[in-house]
Amino acid sequence: MNHPAGKLSLAFLLPVFFSVATVQADQQLPPGVFIEGYTNQTSYAPGEEVFFHLSGTGQAAMQIDRVGLQRERVFDRAEIAVSPQRIPDRASSDGCGWPEACRVKIGSDWKSGYYEVHLAVRDNGGVNVGGNQRTATTTIFFIVRASEPGKRSPILLQLSTNTYNAYTNWGGHSLYGYHDRDGIQGHQVSFDRPIQSQFSKWELPFVQWAERAGYELEYAANSDLEFRPELLEKYRLMLSVGHDEYWSSPMRDHLESFIAKGGNVAFFSGNTCCWQVRSEAKGRVLTCYKQGFNIDPQYRTTDHKLLSTLWGHHLLNRPENRLTGVGFLWGGYHRSHGQFMDGTGDYEVHRPEHWIFAGTDIKRGDRFGGEESIVGYECDGCEMVWRDGLPFPTGNDGTPASFTILGTCPARWHPGDCYWYDQFPTDRIGASVFGTYTQGGTVVTVGSTDWAHGLRGKTPAVETITRNVLDRLSAVKD
């Protein structure tokens, strides 16, 4: 806030501070007919009950489908009483606190997967609408874990639910300022509010391809890596797909332990593990100060290991490269945010003899994936040196010594991003890097959010490479 020149008296400041701190009016309810809601957890096991917290008008009809190659209807109920609930001023950060409207028990025959709840309400109109019916709909999601983890499939797909929450601005704020009600970036977001899923953009194309190709996957949420780490030991391979940006320290600790013990991971994702978050309120709240790390209470301590900022920040000093092999500081954008908007959207191949390219007939210098822009939006890379026309990681950024660079495509930060990272050169051109390393288990990373778009478009090389990864890394060792 700007004030005219001159000093402000304490008498002026105190009433303003007092009123801001204590008066928090509820937000306005949607006009007319509406329905909104959320669940009490992000993931469930068969036999558990899903508690639905709803706000709306009239009677709601509820349908629940498992979403994959086909939609499978598992629940259909016509009449659920709903009523309007207040929207607290701090709903986005502290949650809505709505009462339970109904609950549904997950059947023992419900397969592990992503479930979408469709809710609809209607009224019979009135004098102002000529007796016509008015309707409103919404969707809610939840995840069903396997009843016996690892029994039906050696592959666990953990969905990027933290990222879904981080980008949701329902109730006023997200972890971004561009769509904030006040134009101010939030630093805390709650799962106890309607959440906007990103599943259909990235993970669904992968799931549909996998099911069509005969792979059975089992599912978990990001938070399950933190609060149910015992799940990992039941699987040979864990997958991250699409836009898996927000990770807590326990999530990362548990996955790194899994790899050290011989577990395999495939990051079919980009911008992966970019920001550290802290889970609070028993996992129902995520805290991340991001570029405002100096106002994080952790900043005022001598131990910055839980500082909620970039994993690659020099104060935190735990670059995501140590986990994934690559990181956003050495990547950036491709065909997004004004960077390389005329780019090829594909990978140039450097080591076609690697097992990952088996069956593709790809040669050194060939490019693949451009027809579906598999390199796009947000990309991860590593510091490289070139010898005899081949790229090698320097390891200065945390990339493991055993990391093999298989493909690259130019990427770059937006110049404005450099203002909030105080040790970032404004003129760096990085790369989206596709590669792999073995350090206990094997880790494969594709370095881009948009790999699954190549599966959606049935790009032959992308399909073959993905099969090679799933088949090799999910197999039981001899």
Sequence and secondary structure as in RCSB ss.txt:
>XXXX:A:sequence
MNHPAGKLSLAFLLPVFFSVATVQADQQLPPGVFIEGYTNQTSYAPGEEVFFHLSGTGQAAMQIDRVGLQRERVF
DRAEIAVSPQRIPDRASSDGCGWPEACRVKIGSDWKSGYYEVHLAVRDNGGVNVGGNQRTATTTIFFIVRASEPG
KRSPILLQLSTNTYNAYTNWGGHSLYGYHDRDGIQGHQVSFDRPIQSQFSKWELPFVQWAERAGYELEYAANSDL
EFRPELLEKYRLMLSVGHDEYWSSPMRDHLESFIAKGGNVAFFSGNTCCWQVRSEAKGRVLTCYKQGFNIDPQYR
TTDHKLLSTLWGHHLLNRPENRLTGVGFLWGGYHRSHGQFMDGTGDYEVHRPEHWIFAGTDIKRGDRFGGEESIV
GYECDGCEMVWRDGLPFPTGNDGTPASFTILGTCPARWHPGDCYWYDQFPTDRIGASVFGTYTQGGTVVTVGSTD
WAHGLRGKTPAVETITRNVLDRLSAVKD
>XXXX:A:secstr
    SS   HHHHHHHHHHHHH    B   SSS EEEEES SEE TT EEEEEEEESSEEEEEEEEESSSEEEEE
EEEEEE     B TTHHHH     EEEEEE  TT  SEEEEEEEEEEE   TTTTT  EEEEEEEEEEE  SSTT
SS SEEEEE HHHHHHH  TTS  S STT TTS   SEEESSS     TTTTHHHHHHHHHHTT   EEEEHHHH
HH GGGGGG SEEEEEEE  EEEHHHHHHHHHHHHTT EEEEEEESTT EEEEEETTTTEEE  GGGGGGSGGGG
SS  TT SSBTT TTT   THHHHS EEEEEEEESBTTBSTT   SEEES TTSGGGTTS   TT EE GGGTSS
 EEEEE  EEEETTEEEE STTS  TT EEEEEEEEB  GGGGGGSTT  TT  EEEEEEEEESSSEEEE  BTT
HHHHHHTT HHHHHHHHHHHHHHHS   
